[in-house]
């Protein structure tokens, strides 16, 4: 089977990003010294967001490298949304015609007191349902409102249906991280190659 990979270079007046993605190959993170300010290979300028993206890659069984330069002097919106756009474009590119994938995936993932649910359909129809309440405005330099914006950008530009719900939790860090991990696990299942499958997993013949 061909390696499922993609490279996206996206430049606007607000951001510049290069994103490299390989599906089905989770790259072991190199050793880091304590208190470094970035995840290996992932640099967006927002430390907590880098951490969430690294978690997504690890639990989604993918190699992900991101070099983002955004207008953080304004705020984090363009940086987070454009990262989601680039990741969605890379997913769509790497999946090709989607032949042989499982298509559907779901996962419940806890993080201490928080529990999140994610359901994914690699359908060709972009849609996001997002239900999560946060106690504060910001977590580790990431505006909590931008979590939904990130997942919407991924769903729209990958052409996938995503339902995300934080069922409960009291710590915003835990709530957000459980959402990212749940999405990663559901996506991993959905894009996995099913050895028993034949062709495109749709009665229409295309996705």
Secondary structure, DSSP 8 states (H G I E B T S, - for coil): ----EEEEEEE-SSEEEEEEEEET---------TT-SSBTTEE-S-HHHHHHHHHHHHHTTEEEEEEEEE-TTT-SHHHHHHHHHHHHHHHHHHHTT-TTB--EEEEEEEETTEEEEEEEE--S--EEEEE---SSSEETTEETHHHHHHHHHHHHHHT-EEEEEEEE-S-HHHHHHHHHHHHHHHHHHHHSB-TT--S-SSTTS--
